[in-house]
Amino acid sequence: MTREEYEEKRRRLSEDAEDARKALNRARARYEQITDELRDLRIEWQEQQAADRATEK
């Protein structure tokens, strides 16, 4: 492998690593958003169920 080949491969791998890092950060943010939505949905459901039980009495 020549110096030029090494530098080219290193540059491509560095770019790939940066793209992967950005994708990971986007995926992590999306995961956090989804888990927040799930939590909010569960809370809303529990509150609705409690309100329904209170009106049944």
N, CA, C and O of each residue as an XYZ file, in Angstrom:
228
protein
N       0.856     -1.168      0.000
C       0.000      0.000      0.000
C       0.906      1.235      0.000
O       1.843      1.352      0.789
N       0.594      2.114     -0.886
C       1.375      3.350     -0.955
C       0.830      4.355      0.058
O      -0.251      4.180      0.619
N       1.590      5.381      0.267
C       1.167      6.459      1.168
C      -0.137      7.081      0.670
O      -1.033      7.390      1.457
N      -0.226      7.256     -0.631
C      -1.428      7.842     -1.233
C      -2.645      6.951     -1.002
O      -3.719      7.450     -0.665
N      -2.492      5.648     -1.176
C      -3.587      4.712     -0.944
C      -4.017      4.733      0.526
O      -5.203      4.712      0.855
N      -3.004      4.773      1.390
C      -3.284      4.836      2.824
C      -4.093      6.095      3.162
O      -5.108      6.024      3.855
N      -3.633      7.232      2.670
C      -4.316      8.499      2.968
C      -5.744      8.499      2.426
O      -6.660      8.982      3.092
N      -5.939      7.961      1.223
C      -7.273      7.907      0.630
C      -8.194      7.007      1.455
O      -9.336      7.372      1.736
N      -7.698      5.843      1.838
C      -8.515      4.920      2.621
C      -8.824      5.511      3.993
O      -9.946      5.390      4.484
N      -7.838      6.146      4.610
C      -8.046      6.779      5.912
C      -9.080      7.893      5.814
O      -9.928      8.039      6.695
N      -9.009      8.680      4.738
C      -9.974      9.763      4.536
C     -11.384      9.196      4.379
O     -12.324      9.699      4.994
N     -11.539      8.152      3.560
C     -12.857      7.551      3.350
C     -13.409      6.955      4.643
O     -14.587      7.120      4.962
N     -12.546      6.262      5.382
C     -12.993      5.675      6.643
C     -13.374      6.743      7.659
O     -14.335      6.576      8.411
N     -12.632      7.823      7.681
C     -12.960      8.933      8.590
C     -14.304      9.543      8.229
O     -15.098      9.862      9.114
N     -14.564      9.706      6.953
C     -15.852     10.233      6.511
C     -16.981      9.265      6.874
O     -18.039      9.688      7.342
N     -16.755      7.977      6.659
C     -17.757      6.966      7.019
C     -18.033      6.976      8.516
O     -19.179      6.866      8.951
N     -16.970      7.108      9.294
C     -17.128      7.137     10.751
C     -17.937      8.361     11.175
O     -18.781      8.266     12.065
N     -17.689      9.490     10.555
C     -18.429     10.703     10.887
C     -19.899     10.561     10.488
O     -20.784     10.969     11.240
N     -20.161      9.994      9.325
C     -21.546      9.750      8.897
C     -22.249      8.808      9.872
O     -23.407      9.025     10.226
N     -21.554      7.773     10.300
C     -22.134      6.814     11.240
C     -22.414      7.473     12.589
O     -23.435      7.194     13.217
N     -21.517      8.338     13.033
C     -21.719      9.057     14.293
C     -22.962      9.933     14.222
O     -23.755      9.976     15.163
N     -23.126     10.631     13.101
C     -24.307     11.483     12.931
C     -25.581     10.645     12.902
O     -26.586     11.023     13.504
N     -25.544      9.519     12.210
C     -26.710      8.634     12.150
C     -27.049      8.099     13.533
O     -28.220      8.013     13.900
N     -26.029      7.740     14.297
C     -26.247      7.256     15.659
C     -26.902      8.330     16.521
O     -27.825      8.043     17.282
N     -26.427      9.555     16.401
C     -27.015     10.650     17.179
C     -28.466     10.897     16.788
O     -29.306     11.160     17.648
N     -28.768     10.813     15.474
C     -30.161     10.967     15.032
C     -31.015      9.830     15.576
O     -32.130     10.056     16.047
N     -30.496      8.617     15.512
C     -31.246      7.459     16.014
C     -31.466      7.569     17.515
O     -32.546      7.240     18.006
N     -30.469      8.022     18.243
C     -30.605      8.173     19.690
C     -31.673      9.214     20.021
O     -32.485      9.011     20.923
N     -31.669     10.324     19.291
C     -32.669     11.366     19.523
C     -34.064     10.844     19.198
O     -35.014     11.131     19.927
N     -34.201     10.089     18.127
C     -35.503      9.525     17.748
C     -35.979      8.519     18.789
O     -37.159      8.487     19.136
N     -35.052      7.695     19.288
C     -35.391      6.729     20.327
C     -35.916      7.451     21.571
O     -36.919      7.042     22.156
N     -35.241      8.509     21.963
C     -35.674      9.264     23.140
C     -37.051      9.884     22.908
O     -37.878      9.920     23.819
N     -37.297     10.371     21.695
C     -38.600     10.943     21.376
C     -39.692      9.878     21.472
O     -40.757     10.128     22.036
N     -39.430      8.706     20.928
C     -40.424      7.626     20.960
C     -40.693      7.176     22.387
O     -41.846      6.963     22.761
N     -39.640      7.027     23.191
C     -39.864      6.587     24.570
C     -40.611      7.656     25.369
O     -41.397      7.325     26.256
N     -40.373      8.925     25.064
C     -41.145      9.993     25.715
C     -42.619      9.896     25.326
O     -43.499     10.043     26.174
N     -42.885      9.648     24.046
C     -44.262      9.508     23.591
C     -44.938      8.302     24.249
O     -46.107      8.375     24.626
N     -44.209      7.201     24.386
C     -44.758      6.022     25.062
C     -45.088      6.318     26.519
O     -46.136      5.908     27.017
N     -44.203      7.023     27.197
C     -44.446      7.396     28.590
C     -45.682      8.280     28.699
O     -46.540      8.062     29.555
N     -45.766      9.284     27.820
C     -46.914     10.191     27.852
C     -48.214      9.449     27.572
O     -49.237      9.716     28.203
N     -48.173      8.517     26.625
C     -49.357      7.717     26.299
C     -49.789      6.879     27.492
O     -50.978      6.795     27.798
N     -48.821      6.256     28.170
C     -49.137      5.441     29.342
C     -49.756      6.291     30.445
O     -50.733      5.881     31.071
N     -49.196      7.465     30.684
C     -49.732      8.362     31.711
C     -51.138      8.798     31.345
O     -52.031      8.798     32.192
N     -51.342      9.172     30.084
C     -52.667      9.591     29.636
C     -53.683      8.461     29.811
O     -54.814      8.695     30.237
N     -53.275      7.248     29.481
C     -54.159      6.086     29.624
C     -54.509      5.854     31.094
O     -55.672      5.626     31.428
N     -53.517      5.912     31.960
C     -53.760      5.702     33.391
C     -54.697      6.767     33.944
O     -55.589      6.466     34.738
N     -54.493      8.012     33.522
C     -55.362      9.091     33.994
C     -56.786      8.896     33.485
O     -57.745      9.142     34.217
N     -56.928      8.460     32.245
C     -58.264      8.216     31.679
C     -58.949      7.088     32.412
O     -60.139      7.175     32.716
N     -58.212      6.028     32.699
C     -58.797      4.894     33.407
C     -59.223      5.300     34.808
O     -60.278      4.879     35.283
N     -58.413      6.115     35.471
C     -58.761      6.571     36.821
C     -60.013      7.455     36.772
O     -60.889      7.350     37.631
N     -60.089      8.320     35.768
C     -61.260      9.190     35.633
C     -62.513      8.362     35.342
O     -63.585      8.647     35.875
N     -62.378      7.336     34.494
C     -63.514      6.462     34.189
C     -64.002      5.734     35.428
O     -65.208      5.606     35.641
N     -63.074      5.258     36.246
C     -63.463      4.554     37.474
C     -64.148      5.514     38.441
O     -65.090      5.133     39.135
N     -63.679      6.748     38.487
C     -64.267      7.728     39.399
C     -65.691      8.075     38.983
O     -66.538      8.300     39.848
N     -65.975      8.125     37.698
C     -67.338      8.448     37.249
C     -68.277      7.259     37.346
O     -69.496      7.432     37.360
N     -67.729      6.062     37.412
C     -68.574      4.867     37.536
C     -69.121      4.712     38.944
O     -70.141      4.050     39.138
N     -68.466      5.308     39.925
C     -68.878      5.133     41.322
C     -70.040      5.983     41.694
O     -70.495      5.940     42.837
